[in-house]
Amino acid sequence: MDKRLPVTFILISVVLDAMGIGLIMPVMPALIQEVEGQGIANAAIWGGVLATIYAAMQFIFGPTLGSLSDRYGRRPVLIISLVIMAFDYVLMALAHTIWLLIIGRIIGGITAATQSTSAAYMADISRPEEKAGNFGLIGAAFGVGFVVGPLIGGLLAEYGTRAPFWAAAGLAAANAIFGYFVLPETVTDRIRRPFQWRRANPLGAFRNIGALPGLKPLLLITFVYTVAFFVYPGVWSYFGAERFGWGPGMIGLSLGVFGIGIAVVQGLLLRPIIKRLGERRTVILGLAIDVGAFIALGFVTNGWIALALTPLTALGSIAAPALQGIMSRTAADNQQGELQGTVTSINAVATILAPLIVTQTFWYFTAPQNPFYLPGAPFLLSALLVLGCILVFVQTPRPKRPRTP
């Protein structure tokens, strides 16, 4: 079978995972007010609870689904998760209590944790030198979902608060059917690994994966870098409004341009950059670009200059897939699901903590009672974090790829 069809299915699955938040974001305030019968302040509190639950489920179940895919195969984990995801969106479309919405976000967070299985599938079908480039395709797909999700959700919201959920359910079901016909299994008896609960939880998975020589510092870099990079979705709306006086339309447009930039960089430019520089130098280059972009955004006072920096900020996104490629080549073939599940959990923890860090930093440097006014302070904090990532990375020896047990 043409390898392009399975890859297409994997990329659509990642787009759906990314859209899972953005698609319903425009209607969540109105939907929560509808089911709770209270005002926007109360809706914001419940919205934060739902978002935290979603990320917590990804943290807990990322390694579980990754380990299940190492034992039973990528195909059943991906397709069954999509079917459950479709039913979950139907549940949320019909929900008339906040508790059903909470249950829906619990199930949704678990099924969205299959990004680890998608990455493991890409690792399975890739030669060692292709892995970073193919992980870049996953990053590009996530960028597309980041842009398209809120756009479609906003348009469908015109037809009611439930319309985006019905649309998401249809997309998940359609992709499950597509995958049933085009997705071959990649886990063979040669690399199949027994499922063990002690390795299928976040702490156990991190302990086993972190024991691989040279991998623990790379996982630390992944965590710190994710926290730093979250400054964009975490404070950009507030930063744009405070620094440049932007309204919702301009903020949405700027985020859309950023998402498209990441998709172009990771989908089109990453492979030739890695081919020319290699994975290690690509990581260093991407991190260095991020430091420069964060420092520039920390002090910029003109909105058009901030928009002009978008290509530079997007170019820094070459670091993450190149780093992921290095880690994938370090793990054995029967540990790819476990590794990607661990990375998913690390990213989920960073996603839980990062909003608190960057928004509190923004508050401290913009609140009237505080003496020093600097709305770009969160970006300067991110620059320091990424600079630390560079220092750790250059001192980390090249990890050796183990043999499959």
N, C-alpha and C positions, 0 to 999 in steps of 0.2 A: 504493500500500500504506500502511496505517496506520503512522505514524512510531513509534507506541508499541512495536510488535514489534521493530524494529531496536534501539531504545533498551533494551528489556528484554534482548535478546541481549548488548549491550555491557555492561550492568550485571552480568549473570550471569557474563560473562567476567572482569570485575574481581573479583567475589566469589570466583571460582575461583582467581584469581591470589593473592588475600589468604589464602585457605584453604590454598594450596599449602604454606605453612610450618606454620600452626597445626594443620591436619588430621593431619599426621604427627608433630608435636612430642611428643604423649604416648607414642608407641611407640618413638621413636628411641633412647632409652637402652637399652631392652630389646633392640631389634633389633640395635644395634651390638654389644652383649654377645653376642648369639646368633651373629652371623657371625664375630666375632673370638675368642670364647671367653675373654675377659678381663674384668676388673672394671669398676666404674662410673667410676673415675678415668680409665682408658684410654678408656672410651666417651665421657667428657666432652671429651677432647682431640680425638677423631675427630669428635664432634658439632660442635665449633668449626670444624674444618677444612671440614666439609661446608657449614656455614652461610656461611663466608667464600667458598667456591667459588661457591655459589648467588648471592651478592651480586655477586661479581666478574663473573660471566657477564652479569648484568643491566647492569652498568656497560659492559662491552665491546660487547654486542649491542643495547642500547637504540637507539642512533643507527642501527645497521645495519637493524634491522627498521623503524624509522621512515622511513628513506630508501627502503627497498624498497616500503613502502606508498605513498610519494609517487610512485614510478615505476609499480608494477604494481597498485596499488589496495589499499584497506584490507581488502576482503572476502577475497582469497586469503591474505593474510598472517595474518589472524585465524583463519580456518577451518583452514588447514594447520597452524598452530601448535597449535591445540586437538587435532587428530588426533595430532600428534607427542607432545603432552603426555599423551594417553591411553596411547600405547604406552610412554612413559617410566615411567608409574606401574605398568604391567604389568611392565616390566623390574625396577623396585624391589621389586615384590611377589614376584618370583621370585629376586631376588639372594641369593646365599649367600656372597659375598665382599665385602670392604670396597671393592675396586676397582670392582665393578659398582655399588655405592652411589655412589661418586664419579662414575662416568660418568652415573648417573641424575641426580645433582644438577647436573652440567654441562648436560645436556640440559634439565632442569627450569628452571634459571636463564635459559637462552636463550628458552624458550617463554614464561616468565613476563614477559619483557621486552616483551611485546605490550601492556602497560598504556599504553605510549606510543602505539601504534596505536589503541587504544580511545579515548584522549583526542583524538587527531587526528580520528577519526570523529565524535566529539561536536562538535568545532570545525567540521567540514565542514557539519553539519546545523543549526548554530546561527546565528542572527543575532548581530551583534556584542554587543548588549545582553543576549543570552541566555547567552553563553559561560561567564561566571563561575558562574551558577546551575547550568548543566549539568555543569560541572566539580565543583560541589558534590555532584551526584548520584553522580559517580564516587567522591568521598571518602566519601559515605554507604555506597556499596556496599562499599568497602574496609573501613569500620568494621564492617559486617555480617559480612564474611568473617573479620575479626579475632576477632569474638566467637564465631561459629558454628563456625569451624574446630576450635579446641581442644575445644569441647564435643562435636562429632560424633566427633572423633578419640578422645577419652577413652571415649565409649560403645562405639565399634567395637573399641577395644583389648581389650574383654572377650572378643571372638571370635578373638583372636590378633594377633600383631604385623603380619601381612600384610593384615588386613581393611581398614584405612584406605586402603591403596594401591589395592586393588580398587575400593573405593567411589569414590575420586578418579578412577580411570580411567573408570569408568562415567559420572560426572558430566561429565567433559571430552568424552567421545564423544557423549553425549546433547546437549550444548550445540553441538558441531560440526554435528550433524545439524539441530538447530533453526536455527542460523545459515545453513546451506545453503539453507533454504527461505524465510527471512524477511529476510535481510540484502542490501539492494541496494548496488551500488557507488556511492561518492560522488566518486571521483577521475575527473574528465572530462579530455578532451584540453586543455581550457583551463588547467587547473592541474597537469597531469602534468609531472613534472620528471625529466630523465634521471638514472639512477643513477650516482654517481661514488664510487669507493672513498675518495678523499681527503676526501669529506664524510660518509662512512658509518662513520667511526671516531670514538670519543669526542673526541679532540683536534681532529680536522678539523671535526667538527660544532660543537664549542664555538667554534672560531675563526670559522666562517662565521656562526653564529647570534649570537655575541657582537659581531660587526661591525655588527649593526643598531643604529642610534642609540638610546641609552638602555637597551639590553637587558642589557648586561654587569653593571651594578650589581644589576639584578633577579635575575639568575642567581646572583650572590654572596649576595644575601639568601636565595634559595631554599636554597642549600647550608648557610648558617649556621643558618637556622631549622630545617632538618631535623635538624641535629646537636643543637640545643637541645631540640626536641620529642621526640627519641629517649630523653630522660631517663625517660619513662614506661615503655616496655618494657625499657629498659636496666637500671634499678636499682629499679623499683617493688617487685619481689618481695623484694629484699634490704632495701630501705628499710622496707617493711611489717613484715617479720619483726624487724628491729632496733629500730625506733622504737616499734611498737605491739604487738609480740609476736604478730603474725598467723600463722596456719598456712596451708597450701596452699589450703584451701577458701576462706578469707576473702580471700586474695590473688587467687585466680581470680575470685571474685565481684566484687571491686572493679574488676578489669580489665574484666570483662564489662559492668559498669555504665558505665565510661568509654567503652568501644566503642559501646555503645548510645547514649550521650549524643552522641558525635560523629556517628553516623548520623542522629539526630533533628535536630541542629543543621544539618548540611550538606544533609540531604534536605528539611527542612521550613522552617527559619528563614532560611537563607541568602538565598533569592530576595527575600523582603520586605525584609530588611536592606539588600541591595544596591540595591533599587528606591528605598529611602528615602534612603540615604546616598551611593550611588555606590561604584564599586570602590575608589578610592583611600582614601576615608575608612573603608571597611569593612576594608581592610588595616590601617590605623593603629589602628582600634578593636580588631581581633582581636589584634594584637601587644601593645597596651597591656593587654588583659585577660590575656594570657599572662604578661606581666611581673608583674602583681599576683598571679596564681595561683601562679607559681613562688616568689615571695617568701613568700607565705603558707605554702606547703608546706615551704619551707626551715626555718621555725621552728615549725610545728605539732607538738604533742606528744600530741594526742588523736586516736585513730583515727576516731572518729565525726565529728569536725570535718573530718578529711581527706576522708571520704566525702561530707560535706555540701558540700565545695568542688567536687565532681564537675561539677555544672552549669556552674560558672564556668570550670573547666578545659576542658570540652567546648566552651563558647561561643567560646573563643579560636581554635578550629579554623576559624572563618570566614576567617581571614587567607589560608591557603594557596590555596583555590580562587579567591578574589578576585584574588590576585597572579597566579595562572595565567591568569585571564581577561585581565588587562592584557597579559601577555606574548603570549598568543595573538592579541590584536588588533593587536599590534605586528608580527607576522610575516605575510608574504604567504601567500595561499591555498596556493601550491605548496611552502611551507616548514613546514606544520603538523606533518607527520610528523617532519621533521628537528628541529624545536623540541621536540616532546614526547619524542623520543628523547634529546635532550640533557638535558632535565629528568630523565628516568629515570636516565641515567648519573650526573648530579649527586647525585640521591637515593641511588643505590647506593653511591657513594663515601662519602657522609655516613653511610650505614648501616654501612659497614665501619669507619669511624673512630670514630663516636659511642660504641659500646660500650666501646672502650678508654678514651676520655676520661671518660665518666661513672662507669664502675666503678672506675677508678683514683682519681678524686676521692672516691668513696664510701669506698674502702679507706683513703685517707690520713686522712680525718676520723673514722674509726671504729676503726682499728687501735689496740690497747692501748698500743703503744709511742709513739704520736704524742700530743702534748700537748693538742691542741684537739679536743674531741668534738662533732661536728655532723653527724648522719646526713643532714640535709637539704641539705648543701653542694652536691651536684650540681644541685639545683633553683635555688639561688642563682647558680650558674655559668650555668645556662640563662637566668635572668633577665637577667644581664649581656649574654649573647649576643643575646637578643631586643631588648634596649634598643639595642644597636649596630645591629640591623636597622632599628629605627625611625629612628635618626639618619641612616642612609644613605638610607632610602626617602624621607624628607621633603625631602632635598636633591637627589633624582633628578628631573629634569624629566619632564613627561609625554611618553612616546615617541609618535612619529607612525607611523601604519600605512603601510607601503610598498605600492606597486602590485605586482600579480602580473606578473613579467616575461613 
